[in-house]
Amino acid sequence: MHRFSLIKLFTSFAMMGAEWVMWVLVALSFVSVSIMIERGRYYRSLRDDLDGLAASFEAQLRRGDLAGAAKLLRASPSPAALVALSGLREVSRGAGAVECVMAATLARVRRELERRLAFLNTVGNNAPFVGLFGTVIGIIQAFDALKPPPGVRGAAAAAAAAAATGRVMGTIAEALVATAIGLLVAIPAVAAFNAFQRQIKSMLTDTEALSELVVAYAHAPPPSAPAPKAEG
């Protein structure tokens, strides 16, 4: 009865080769690049002159022209305008309602901005390890090739080992390709993830600034009624 050996099981698995690991990395790279393109186009579609919008918006609020202020926000594709507009619609209900509605809208906006970025982060952190796994499999194959054939001893075994040396070097070189591919997949994913996070942080900062204008307007006391004329 043969005893189960985990080492032999993994060795048999390693003998299948590391090419499938490289195909996994190629698939991860394809998905990552697709996400980079989609997210890049999406963030570009949200760009707007937020400084100019904030100045015009504040001027409309100072005049008490809520309709004009809402029109400015609706014309902007930015997340900041969307959040501010949701709060502006609730001004009549008080500052508390304005803050709650904008917080809820901001949570939905943040979720949309961060969509699919977790995949880029995961690929960037783990693709090198996937490539390293392929390299380890290749090295196992290389060392297994150095074993002399069963029943061969002495000079014949030495000759067989010398003949296998060239194949071993080639196998190790191929194994190292897996690590290189892992790094090639990870580096763009990490760079894109960091760049997108900076864009999101900038958009959320602009959103907070525009939202504060709405909150300030909601906290402002209503204009006082004109004093009655004295009877004379």
trRosetta pair geometry for C-beta under 8 A, 3 or more apart (Angstrom, degrees):
i j d omega theta_ij theta_ji phi_ij phi_ji
4 9 7.7 9 -176 -40 84 124
5 8 3.9 61 92 12 118 110
5 9 6.5 174 95 -15 62 83
6 9 5.4 -53 -149 35 35 116
6 10 6.4 30 156 -15 68 104
7 10 6.1 -57 -149 39 30 104
7 11 6.2 31 152 -21 64 108
8 11 5.5 -53 -144 37 33 114
8 12 6.3 36 155 -21 65 102
9 12 5.9 -54 -153 33 29 110
9 13 6.6 30 148 -18 62 105
10 13 5.3 -52 -150 36 38 116
10 14 6.3 41 150 -23 68 102
11 14 5.5 -50 -147 34 34 112
11 15 6.6 41 151 -28 63 100
11 140 6.5 -152 -126 174 69 128
11 144 7.0 134 -166 -87 108 135
12 15 5.7 -47 -153 24 34 116
12 16 7.9 49 146 -31 56 89
13 16 6.0 -40 -174 6 42 115
14 136 7.9 -89 -122 122 122 77
14 137 4.6 -165 -141 -145 85 77
14 140 4.1 -22 162 91 155 143
14 141 6.2 -152 145 -52 97 78
14 144 7.8 150 101 -20 118 141
15 140 7.9 -97 -59 117 57 108
15 141 6.4 130 -112 -102 50 90
15 144 6.9 -75 -90 85 95 169
16 20 7.4 -10 128 4 113 127
17 20 7.1 110 95 -1 86 86
17 137 7.1 86 169 140 19 123
17 138 7.8 35 -155 -90 56 72
17 141 6.9 40 -101 -72 54 153
18 21 4.8 -36 -173 26 76 121
18 22 6.7 79 134 -21 81 93
18 134 3.9 111 -171 -163 120 82
18 135 7.2 93 -143 -56 164 22
18 137 4.2 149 -77 82 101 122
18 138 4.7 -56 -1 -52 142 90
18 141 7.7 -124 -16 -3 99 134
18 174 7.5 152 59 130 116 97
18 175 6.2 92 25 -118 156 71
18 178 5.4 -67 151 -62 133 146
19 22 5.6 -52 -159 32 43 112
19 23 6.7 42 147 -18 70 101
20 23 5.5 -51 -151 35 40 113
20 24 6.6 47 148 -23 66 98
21 24 5.6 -49 -154 30 35 115
21 25 6.6 34 148 -17 65 103
21 130 6.3 176 -168 165 99 85
21 131 7.3 136 148 -111 118 36
21 133 6.1 -164 -130 93 142 96
21 134 3.3 -168 95 -83 151 111
21 137 6.8 159 -18 28 142 141
21 178 5.5 26 102 -140 125 129
22 25 5.5 -52 -151 37 36 112
22 26 6.4 40 149 -22 66 102
22 134 6.2 103 -49 -140 72 161
22 177 7.1 3 -97 116 132 104
22 178 5.7 -109 -71 -107 89 81
22 181 5.6 72 -133 53 86 168
23 26 5.4 -47 -146 34 37 114
23 27 6.5 39 153 -20 65 101
24 27 5.8 -55 -152 35 32 111
24 28 6.4 31 151 -17 65 105
24 130 6.4 -121 104 179 123 135
25 28 5.6 -52 -146 37 34 112
25 29 6.3 38 153 -22 65 104
25 127 6.3 98 -130 -154 95 98
25 130 6.0 165 -77 111 95 126
25 131 6.2 57 -88 -74 147 86
25 134 7.8 -65 -23 -20 128 148
25 178 7.4 159 -11 -155 149 71
25 181 4.8 101 116 132 153 115
25 182 5.9 -99 -117 -84 139 59
25 185 5.2 -138 -172 -31 94 151
26 29 5.6 -52 -149 34 31 114
26 30 6.5 35 152 -22 64 102
26 181 7.5 -43 -58 -175 72 132
27 30 5.7 -50 -150 32 33 112
27 31 6.6 28 154 -13 65 104
28 31 5.9 -56 -149 39 32 107
28 32 6.1 34 153 -22 66 110
28 123 5.3 162 176 -128 115 117
28 127 6.2 -177 115 -100 149 109
28 130 7.6 112 0 56 157 165
28 185 5.7 56 96 -172 110 143
29 32 5.6 -56 -145 37 30 113
29 33 6.3 29 159 -18 66 106
29 184 7.5 -3 -101 113 136 91
29 185 4.5 -106 -77 -117 96 98
30 33 6.1 -56 -148 36 27 107
30 34 6.5 29 153 -20 62 107
31 34 5.6 -56 -151 35 32 114
31 35 6.4 31 153 -18 66 105
31 119 7.0 -89 135 160 117 137
31 123 7.8 -178 84 -72 104 148
32 35 5.8 -57 -151 36 31 109
32 36 6.4 34 151 -22 66 104
32 119 7.3 -158 -97 129 70 101
32 120 6.0 109 -139 -110 91 75
32 123 5.2 -129 -83 94 126 169
32 185 6.8 128 20 -170 153 85
32 188 6.9 120 132 97 129 105
32 189 4.8 -65 -154 -90 140 105
32 192 7.6 146 172 44 97 147
33 36 5.5 -49 -147 33 35 115
33 37 6.5 33 155 -18 65 103
33 188 7.5 13 -84 121 79 143
34 37 6.0 -56 -152 36 30 108
34 38 6.3 24 155 -15 65 110
35 38 5.8 -57 -143 41 32 109
35 39 5.9 25 162 -13 68 111
35 116 4.9 -163 -144 157 117 128
35 117 8.0 162 164 -85 128 39
35 119 6.1 -172 -74 80 167 125
35 120 5.9 -149 105 -59 140 102
35 192 8.0 123 101 128 93 146
36 39 6.2 -60 -141 42 24 104
36 40 6.0 26 160 -22 62 112
36 120 7.3 107 -68 -102 81 131
36 188 7.2 -44 -67 153 158 107
36 189 7.9 -122 -60 -108 117 54
36 192 4.6 -74 -113 -140 110 157
37 40 5.8 -57 -144 36 25 112
37 41 6.5 22 159 -15 62 107
38 41 6.1 -60 -152 37 28 107
38 42 6.3 27 153 -20 64 110
38 116 7.3 18 84 71 125 167
39 42 5.5 -55 -145 37 33 113
39 43 6.2 29 160 -15 68 105
39 116 6.4 -146 -64 80 116 122
39 117 7.1 97 -112 -74 154 84
39 192 7.6 110 69 169 133 113
39 196 5.7 -8 146 -113 138 139
40 43 6.2 -56 -145 38 27 105
40 44 6.3 27 156 -19 62 110
40 192 8.0 -76 -58 -148 104 109
40 196 8.0 -100 -75 -87 62 102
41 44 5.7 -58 -147 38 30 112
41 45 6.4 33 154 -24 65 105
42 45 5.8 -56 -154 30 31 111
42 46 7.0 23 151 -17 62 106
43 46 5.8 -60 -156 33 38 111
43 47 7.6 60 147 -46 63 86
43 113 7.9 74 -94 -144 91 85
43 196 6.9 -155 -47 -132 151 82
43 199 5.2 27 -161 147 145 152
43 203 7.9 -128 -144 -42 94 142
44 47 5.9 -27 -164 -11 43 116
45 77 6.2 -98 150 151 73 148
46 77 5.5 -139 -126 124 43 98
46 78 5.5 92 176 -115 81 50
46 79 6.2 10 -162 -21 133 83
46 203 6.7 15 127 -118 135 140
47 77 7.6 19 51 75 37 113
47 78 7.3 4 -167 -85 9 93
48 53 6.2 33 136 -31 119 141
48 76 4.8 63 -145 -154 169 98
48 77 6.0 165 -52 48 118 75
48 78 4.3 -100 25 -39 126 115
48 81 7.2 6 54 -21 164 127
49 52 4.1 14 129 29 119 116
49 53 6.1 144 94 -21 69 88
50 53 5.4 -54 -140 40 35 113
50 54 6.0 38 159 -23 68 104
50 78 6.3 123 -84 -121 99 174
50 80 6.0 60 -127 46 119 156
50 206 4.4 -46 -163 -152 164 133
50 209 7.8 91 158 71 121 127
50 210 7.2 -102 -163 -51 102 120
51 54 6.0 -53 -147 34 27 109
51 55 6.6 25 154 -17 61 106
52 55 5.8 -56 -149 36 32 110
52 56 6.3 25 158 -12 67 108
53 56 6.0 -60 -146 42 30 105
53 57 5.8 31 157 -22 67 113
53 72 6.5 150 -151 162 83 111
53 73 7.9 99 -175 -94 118 55
53 76 5.6 44 -119 -84 148 148
53 78 7.4 -164 31 27 169 140
53 80 7.7 127 97 96 141 123
53 81 6.7 -74 175 -78 150 108
53 210 7.4 -13 113 -103 110 129
54 57 5.6 -56 -140 39 27 113
54 58 6.2 28 160 -20 64 106
54 209 6.4 -24 -111 126 145 113
54 210 5.7 -122 -100 -93 94 84
54 213 6.8 172 -153 -33 86 149
55 58 6.0 -55 -147 35 26 108
55 59 6.5 27 153 -20 61 107
56 59 5.7 -55 -151 34 33 113
56 60 6.5 32 153 -19 65 104
56 72 5.6 -175 114 -133 117 149
57 60 5.8 -55 -153 34 32 110
57 61 6.5 29 151 -17 65 105
57 69 5.6 80 -150 -144 71 90
57 72 5.4 -162 -85 100 79 146
57 73 6.9 69 -109 -60 122 89
57 84 7.3 2 -164 151 155 155
57 210 6.8 32 77 -144 163 97
57 213 6.2 94 117 114 114 158
58 61 5.6 -55 -149 37 35 111
58 62 6.4 38 153 -23 67 103
58 213 5.5 -106 -89 -139 85 136
59 62 5.8 -51 -148 32 32 112
59 63 6.7 23 154 -10 63 106
60 63 5.9 -62 -153 42 33 105
60 65 4.7 -89 -165 72 82 101
60 66 7.7 128 147 -89 105 20
60 68 4.5 -150 -139 100 125 106
60 69 3.8 172 110 -71 133 83
60 72 6.4 -167 -8 -3 154 138
61 64 7.3 39 -176 -77 35 28
61 65 7.7 -101 -71 50 22 63
61 66 7.8 53 -108 -89 63 60
61 69 5.6 65 -61 -90 73 147
61 213 6.4 175 4 164 162 105
61 214 7.9 -143 -100 -97 145 47
61 217 4.7 -97 -165 -89 128 137
63 68 7.6 0 75 53 125 140
64 223 7.3 -26 -86 -31 148 130
65 68 3.8 10 137 27 121 119
65 69 6.1 142 99 -20 73 86
66 69 5.5 -54 -144 39 34 113
66 70 6.1 35 157 -20 68 105
66 88 6.6 162 -157 179 96 107
66 91 6.9 -132 -120 37 137 151
67 70 5.9 -54 -147 36 28 109
67 71 6.5 33 152 -23 62 105
68 71 5.5 -51 -149 32 33 115
68 72 6.7 37 152 -21 63 101
69 72 5.8 -51 -155 30 34 113
69 73 6.7 28 151 -14 64 106
69 88 6.3 -158 115 -141 116 148
70 73 5.7 -57 -150 38 36 110
70 74 6.2 36 154 -21 69 106
70 85 6.3 93 -140 -134 75 91
70 88 5.7 -175 -86 117 87 142
70 89 7.6 85 -113 -70 125 76
71 74 5.8 -53 -144 35 31 110
71 75 6.5 29 157 -21 62 108
72 75 6.0 -63 -155 33 28 110
72 76 7.0 21 152 -20 63 109
72 81 7.8 -132 123 -134 71 116
73 76 5.9 -62 -154 30 36 109
73 81 4.3 167 -157 -166 73 92
73 82 7.7 159 172 -66 103 25
73 84 5.6 -138 -120 89 135 106
73 85 4.1 169 133 -71 140 102
73 88 6.8 170 7 13 160 149
74 81 7.5 -165 -51 159 16 121
74 85 6.5 104 -65 -113 66 147
75 81 8.0 -106 63 -166 50 156
76 80 7.6 -44 126 74 140 85
76 81 3.6 156 80 -50 120 162
77 81 7.4 82 56 44 11 134
78 81 4.8 99 65 3 86 99
78 82 7.2 -149 100 -4 51 86
78 203 7.0 -163 -164 -145 95 99
78 206 6.9 -65 173 115 139 136
78 207 7.9 -161 146 -78 103 81
79 82 5.4 -55 -150 36 40 114
79 83 6.3 36 156 -17 72 104
79 109 4.5 118 -154 -169 118 134
79 113 6.8 -22 -66 -62 157 123
79 203 5.4 66 41 166 123 118
79 204 7.7 -26 96 -82 137 52
79 206 8.0 110 70 82 87 104
79 207 5.5 -39 111 -81 96 125
80 83 6.1 -58 -149 38 29 106
80 84 6.2 24 157 -14 65 112
80 203 6.8 -143 -37 -174 93 71
80 206 4.5 -80 -62 122 145 94
80 207 4.0 -143 -99 -92 73 58
80 209 7.4 -10 -143 58 134 82
80 210 4.4 102 173 22 109 142
80 211 7.5 -122 -155 -33 77 82
81 84 5.8 -58 -142 42 30 109
81 85 6.0 33 158 -24 65 109
81 210 7.0 -65 -76 155 43 165
82 85 5.9 -55 -146 33 26 111
82 86 6.7 28 155 -20 60 103
82 105 6.6 -161 132 170 89 125
82 109 6.3 150 86 -89 129 129
83 86 5.9 -54 -155 30 32 111
83 87 6.8 23 152 -11 64 105
83 102 5.3 73 176 -153 91 86
83 105 4.8 162 -119 107 68 121
83 106 5.2 46 -120 -73 133 79
83 109 6.1 -69 -61 -11 106 154
83 207 5.1 59 33 -161 147 108
83 210 7.2 118 76 86 101 112
83 211 5.6 -43 124 -77 117 112
84 87 5.8 -61 -154 40 35 107
84 88 6.1 38 151 -26 70 107
84 102 7.3 28 -93 -119 32 120
84 207 7.7 -153 -36 -153 88 65
84 210 4.5 -73 -61 137 136 110
84 211 5.6 -138 -86 -85 77 56
84 213 7.1 12 -135 62 126 102
84 214 5.2 173 -151 -36 80 132
85 88 5.5 -50 -141 32 34 114
85 89 6.7 40 158 -25 63 101
86 89 6.1 -52 -158 26 30 113
86 90 7.4 10 151 -5 59 110
86 101 5.2 -154 145 144 100 106
86 102 5.8 151 86 -92 104 58
86 104 7.9 -126 148 73 147 89
86 105 4.2 149 40 -51 165 157
87 90 6.0 -72 -157 42 39 102
87 91 7.4 71 147 -60 68 75
87 98 4.4 65 -164 -167 94 85
87 99 7.4 46 -126 -69 120 27
87 101 5.6 159 -94 83 58 106
87 102 4.0 0 -63 -60 116 112
87 105 7.7 -121 -38 26 78 139
87 211 6.3 103 0 -142 155 82
87 214 4.2 97 104 136 128 152
87 215 7.2 -48 175 -59 149 67
87 218 7.4 -92 165 -39 104 138
88 91 5.9 -11 -162 -32 43 111
88 98 7.9 57 -66 -133 23 109
88 214 5.5 -105 -67 -127 73 121
89 101 7.6 -115 67 141 95 159
90 93 4.9 -48 -176 37 82 116
90 97 4.6 -135 165 126 124 107
90 98 4.9 178 90 -87 106 60
90 101 4.9 139 -6 9 155 154
91 98 6.1 41 -91 -81 50 124
91 214 7.4 -120 -80 -170 102 89
91 217 6.7 -37 -125 113 128 107
91 218 5.2 -139 -132 -98 77 90
93 96 7.9 -92 127 69 89 77
93 97 3.7 -23 109 47 118 162
93 98 7.3 163 71 -42 90 70
94 97 5.2 94 63 11 78 100
94 98 7.1 -136 105 -7 42 92
94 218 6.8 88 168 178 30 109
95 98 5.4 -55 -149 35 36 117
95 99 6.3 34 157 -19 69 104
95 215 6.2 72 -152 -156 99 71
95 218 4.0 140 -96 124 72 113
95 219 4.8 46 -88 -72 146 71
96 99 6.0 -57 -150 35 29 107
96 100 6.4 24 156 -15 65 108
97 100 5.8 -57 -145 39 32 109
97 101 6.1 28 160 -17 67 109
98 101 6.2 -61 -147 38 25 106
98 102 6.3 18 159 -13 63 112
98 214 6.0 -161 -179 139 128 105
98 215 6.1 168 113 -100 127 62
98 218 4.4 -122 3 -74 159 167
99 102 6.0 -60 -145 41 28 107
99 103 6.2 31 156 -22 64 108
99 215 6.0 55 -78 -109 90 113
99 218 7.9 -151 -35 76 79 154
100 103 5.8 -55 -148 34 29 112
100 104 6.5 27 155 -17 64 105
101 104 5.8 -55 -151 36 32 110
101 105 6.4 29 153 -16 66 107
102 105 5.6 -53 -144 40 34 111
102 106 6.0 39 155 -24 66 106
102 211 5.2 127 180 -142 148 121
102 214 6.9 150 -71 81 145 140
102 215 7.7 -92 23 -60 156 98
103 106 5.7 -52 -145 35 29 113
103 107 6.7 35 153 -24 61 101
104 107 5.8 -50 -153 28 32 113
104 108 7.0 28 151 -13 62 102
105 108 5.8 -57 -155 37 36 108
105 109 6.2 35 150 -19 69 108
106 109 5.5 -54 -144 39 34 113
106 110 6.1 37 156 -22 67 104
106 204 7.8 86 -161 -137 108 91
106 207 6.4 133 -118 148 105 139
106 211 7.5 -13 -66 -75 127 155
107 110 5.8 -51 -145 35 28 111
107 111 6.6 32 154 -21 61 105
108 111 5.7 -53 -151 33 32 113
108 112 6.6 28 153 -15 65 105
109 112 5.9 -58 -152 38 33 108
109 113 6.2 32 152 -20 67 108
109 207 7.2 164 105 -118 154 157
110 113 5.6 -55 -144 37 32 112
110 114 6.1 13 163 -5 67 112
110 200 7.7 84 -139 -172 71 116
110 204 6.9 44 -97 -97 98 121
111 114 6.3 -67 -142 47 25 98
111 115 6.7 52 152 -58 60 89
112 115 5.7 -24 -153 -16 34 119
113 200 4.9 127 152 -123 127 107
113 203 6.7 -166 -123 78 147 142
113 204 7.8 -159 67 -56 170 98
114 117 5.1 -81 -167 27 64 127
114 118 7.6 57 157 -34 96 84
114 200 6.5 60 -73 -126 78 158
116 119 5.5 -37 -170 23 64 116
116 120 7.1 63 140 -16 75 97
117 120 5.4 -50 -156 35 48 113
117 121 6.3 49 147 -20 73 103
117 193 6.0 118 -167 -132 91 84
117 196 5.9 -155 -110 104 121 140
117 197 7.3 122 -168 -67 147 82
118 121 5.5 -54 -149 38 35 114
118 122 6.2 37 153 -22 67 105
119 122 5.7 -55 -147 36 31 111
119 123 6.3 28 156 -16 66 106
120 123 5.9 -55 -145 39 30 108
120 124 6.1 30 156 -19 65 110
120 189 4.8 -173 -164 -167 76 88
120 190 7.9 168 157 -73 91 27
120 192 5.8 -103 -158 89 143 108
120 193 4.3 176 120 -74 119 101
120 196 7.5 86 62 29 161 141
121 124 5.8 -57 -145 38 28 112
121 125 6.3 18 159 -12 64 111
121 189 7.7 -169 -68 153 17 104
121 190 8.0 76 -122 -107 48 60
121 193 5.1 124 -75 -138 70 151
122 125 6.1 -64 -147 41 27 104
122 126 5.9 -14 169 12 65 121
123 126 6.6 -79 -131 52 21 87
123 127 5.3 33 178 -42 68 112
123 185 6.5 -99 171 147 108 103
123 186 6.7 -164 140 -107 72 60
123 189 4.4 -120 95 -147 109 166
124 127 6.8 -24 -111 12 15 111
124 186 5.0 104 -145 -162 47 74
124 187 7.8 114 -135 -73 88 11
124 189 3.8 -153 -67 104 87 105
124 190 3.6 133 -156 -65 133 76
124 193 5.8 -98 -12 3 152 140
125 186 7.5 160 -18 -142 11 113
125 190 7.8 114 -53 -86 55 103
126 129 5.3 -58 -160 40 59 112
126 130 6.2 62 144 -25 81 99
126 186 7.8 -175 61 -102 33 113
127 130 5.5 -51 -147 34 38 113
127 131 6.4 37 155 -16 67 103
127 182 4.7 169 147 -163 76 73
127 183 7.5 167 113 -68 106 18
127 185 4.2 -139 -168 91 151 113
127 186 3.9 -166 64 -64 119 91
127 189 6.9 124 -6 25 140 144
128 131 5.6 -55 -151 39 34 111
128 132 6.2 38 151 -22 67 105
128 179 7.2 33 -158 -155 72 72
128 182 4.5 118 -114 138 33 118
128 183 5.6 48 -100 -77 94 65
128 186 5.1 -27 -38 -22 85 159
129 132 5.3 -48 -143 36 36 115
129 133 6.5 46 151 -26 63 98
129 182 7.2 -177 31 -167 25 145
130 133 5.6 -47 -154 27 33 116
130 134 7.0 33 148 -16 61 100
130 182 5.5 172 71 -113 78 115
131 134 5.6 -52 -156 34 38 112
131 135 6.5 39 147 -20 67 103
131 178 4.6 167 -160 145 69 71
131 179 4.4 122 139 -112 111 31
131 180 7.1 -164 -170 36 142 29
131 181 5.5 176 -111 70 119 75
131 182 2.0 -116 -14 -22 131 128
131 183 6.6 -83 45 -17 166 64
131 185 7.6 169 -47 28 120 114
132 135 5.3 -50 -150 34 38 115
132 136 6.4 42 151 -22 67 100
132 178 7.5 -178 -55 114 12 105
132 179 5.6 55 -82 -103 56 94
132 182 6.6 -71 -20 37 63 170
133 136 5.7 -50 -150 32 32 112
133 137 6.7 34 151 -19 63 103
133 178 7.6 -102 71 147 55 137
134 137 5.6 -52 -151 34 35 113
134 138 6.5 34 152 -18 65 105
134 175 6.8 -179 133 -155 74 66
134 178 2.9 -140 97 -165 126 156
134 179 7.3 -157 69 -44 96 56
134 181 7.9 -8 57 53 154 117
134 182 7.5 177 28 -43 117 117
135 138 5.6 -56 -151 37 34 112
135 139 6.4 33 153 -19 67 104
135 175 4.6 97 -142 159 56 91
135 176 5.9 54 -122 -94 113 38
135 178 4.9 -157 -51 67 69 113
135 179 4.7 15 -49 -40 138 103
136 139 5.7 -54 -147 36 32 110
136 140 6.5 37 152 -21 64 102
136 175 7.8 166 4 -172 13 123
137 140 5.7 -52 -153 32 32 113
137 141 6.7 33 149 -18 63 103
137 175 7.1 -171 75 -129 63 106
137 178 7.9 53 45 -1 101 171
138 141 5.5 -53 -153 35 35 113
138 142 6.4 38 149 -24 67 103
138 171 5.8 180 -177 163 89 81
138 172 6.6 134 135 -114 109 33
138 174 5.9 -160 -142 93 139 83
138 175 2.3 -171 93 -96 144 108
138 176 7.6 -116 85 -22 150 46
138 178 6.6 175 -13 3 131 129
139 142 5.3 -48 -147 32 37 115
139 143 6.5 29 158 -12 68 102
139 172 6.3 51 -101 -114 70 82
139 175 5.5 147 -43 159 65 169
140 143 6.2 -58 -147 40 29 102
140 144 6.2 31 154 -22 64 110
141 144 5.6 -58 -147 36 30 113
141 145 6.5 34 154 -26 64 103
141 171 5.4 -132 104 -176 107 137
141 175 7.5 178 45 -71 108 122
142 145 5.8 -55 -157 27 30 112
142 146 7.3 33 146 -25 60 100
142 168 4.6 93 -166 -154 90 78
142 171 4.2 176 -86 94 88 123
142 172 4.9 42 -90 -58 161 83
142 175 6.8 -83 -27 -17 122 141
143 146 5.6 -45 -159 20 44 116
143 147 8.0 60 146 -33 61 85
143 168 7.6 75 -72 -139 33 117
144 147 6.1 -31 -171 0 46 114
145 164 5.1 -180 146 -172 93 120
145 167 5.7 -122 166 105 151 116
145 168 5.3 -170 81 -81 123 84
145 171 6.5 145 4 -1 147 157
146 161 6.2 40 -163 -138 73 89
146 164 5.8 167 -104 111 45 136
146 165 7.8 53 -107 -85 91 57
146 168 6.0 37 -63 -85 92 142
148 152 5.0 -132 162 78 111 109
148 153 7.8 106 131 -85 155 36
148 157 4.0 -10 -127 -145 151 97
148 160 5.3 102 -134 80 79 132
148 161 6.2 -48 -79 -56 87 93
149 152 4.6 65 67 -1 89 129
149 157 7.8 -146 38 -111 70 73
149 160 5.9 -113 0 -158 96 163
152 156 4.8 -117 -166 112 100 113
152 157 4.7 146 125 -78 95 78
152 160 5.9 51 128 -5 158 150
153 156 6.8 49 62 53 34 102
153 157 5.5 -13 -138 -25 17 125
154 157 6.1 119 52 17 29 99
154 158 7.3 -60 141 -2 39 100
155 158 5.5 -53 -148 37 37 112
155 159 6.3 38 154 -20 68 104
156 159 5.7 -53 -148 36 32 111
156 160 6.4 32 152 -20 64 105
157 160 5.6 -54 -148 36 32 111
157 161 6.4 34 152 -20 65 104
158 161 5.7 -53 -149 35 32 112
158 162 6.4 32 153 -19 65 104
159 162 5.7 -52 -148 35 32 111
159 163 6.4 31 153 -18 64 106
160 163 5.7 -55 -149 37 32 111
160 164 6.4 29 153 -19 65 108
161 164 5.7 -59 -148 37 32 109
161 165 6.9 52 150 -46 63 89
162 165 5.8 -30 -158 -4 37 117
163 166 7.3 -50 -180 22 40 101
163 167 7.9 25 137 -1 64 109
164 167 5.4 -61 -160 44 55 112
164 168 5.8 61 143 -30 81 103
165 168 5.5 -55 -150 32 32 114
165 169 6.6 32 155 -19 66 102
166 169 5.9 -53 -152 32 32 110
166 170 6.6 29 153 -14 64 106
167 170 5.7 -58 -152 39 34 112
167 171 6.2 36 151 -22 68 106
168 171 5.6 -56 -148 35 31 111
168 172 6.4 30 155 -17 66 104
169 172 5.9 -54 -148 36 31 109
169 173 6.4 33 153 -20 64 106
170 173 5.6 -53 -148 35 32 113
170 174 6.5 31 154 -16 65 105
171 174 5.8 -55 -151 38 32 110
171 175 6.3 36 150 -25 65 105
172 175 5.4 -51 -147 33 34 116
172 176 6.6 35 154 -21 65 101
173 176 5.9 -53 -153 31 32 110
173 177 7.3 45 146 -30 59 95
174 177 5.5 -40 -162 12 41 119
174 178 8.0 48 146 -22 60 89
175 178 6.1 -42 -173 15 45 112
175 179 7.9 38 140 -9 65 97
176 179 5.6 -47 -161 33 52 112
176 180 6.5 53 143 -19 73 103
177 180 5.4 -55 -150 39 38 114
177 181 6.2 39 153 -21 70 103
178 181 5.8 -53 -147 35 31 109
178 182 6.4 36 151 -23 63 104
179 182 5.5 -52 -150 32 33 116
179 183 6.6 30 154 -15 65 102
180 183 5.9 -56 -153 37 32 108
180 184 6.2 34 150 -21 66 108
181 184 5.3 -54 -145 38 35 115
181 185 6.3 33 155 -19 67 104
182 185 5.9 -57 -150 36 29 107
182 186 6.2 22 156 -17 65 113
183 186 5.7 -59 -139 40 32 109
183 187 6.0 33 167 -28 69 106
184 187 6.6 -43 -135 24 22 108
184 188 7.8 12 168 -2 52 102
185 188 7.4 -75 -169 40 27 96
185 189 6.6 17 151 -14 64 121
186 189 5.7 -71 -152 41 33 112
186 190 6.0 28 160 -19 74 109
187 190 6.0 -56 -146 36 28 107
187 191 6.3 26 158 -17 64 109
188 191 5.6 -57 -143 41 33 112
188 192 6.0 31 160 -18 69 108
189 192 6.0 -56 -145 39 26 108
189 193 6.2 29 155 -22 63 109
190 193 5.7 -54 -145 35 29 113
190 194 6.4 26 158 -15 64 106
191 194 6.1 -58 -149 38 28 107
191 195 6.3 25 155 -17 64 110
192 195 5.7 -57 -145 39 31 111
192 196 6.1 28 158 -17 67 108
193 196 6.0 -58 -146 39 26 107
193 197 6.3 28 155 -21 63 108
194 197 5.7 -54 -146 34 30 113
194 198 6.6 33 154 -20 63 102
195 198 5.8 -53 -155 32 32 111
195 199 6.7 31 149 -17 64 104
196 199 5.5 -52 -151 36 37 113
196 200 6.3 38 152 -20 68 104
197 200 5.6 -51 -146 36 34 112
197 201 6.3 36 153 -21 65 104
198 201 5.7 -52 -147 35 31 112
198 202 6.4 32 153 -19 64 105
199 202 5.7 -56 -150 36 32 111
199 203 6.4 28 154 -16 66 106
200 203 5.8 -56 -147 39 32 109
200 204 6.2 29 156 -17 67 108
201 204 5.9 -56 -145 38 29 109
201 205 6.4 34 154 -23 63 105
202 205 5.7 -53 -150 32 31 113
202 206 6.6 29 153 -15 64 104
203 206 5.7 -53 -150 38 34 111
203 207 6.3 40 149 -24 65 105
204 207 5.2 -48 -146 33 36 118
204 208 6.5 40 153 -22 65 100
205 208 5.8 -50 -151 32 32 111
205 209 6.6 32 151 -18 63 104
206 209 5.7 -54 -149 35 34 112
206 210 6.4 26 157 -13 67 107
207 210 6.1 -60 -147 40 29 104
207 211 6.0 30 155 -21 65 112
208 211 5.7 -57 -143 37 29 113
208 212 6.5 36 157 -27 63 102
209 212 5.9 -52 -155 25 29 113
209 213 7.5 32 148 -20 58 97
210 213 5.8 -47 -163 23 41 113
210 214 7.2 37 145 -14 65 100
211 214 5.6 -53 -158 34 43 111
211 215 6.4 41 147 -18 72 105
212 215 5.5 -52 -144 39 37 112
212 216 6.1 42 155 -23 67 103
213 216 5.7 -52 -146 35 30 112
213 217 6.5 29 154 -17 62 105
214 217 5.8 -55 -151 36 32 110
214 218 6.3 31 152 -19 66 107
215 218 5.6 -55 -147 37 33 111
215 219 6.3 27 155 -15 66 107
216 219 5.9 -59 -147 40 30 107
216 220 6.6 46 151 -41 63 98
217 220 5.6 -40 -152 10 35 119
221 224 7.8 19 128 -53 117 80
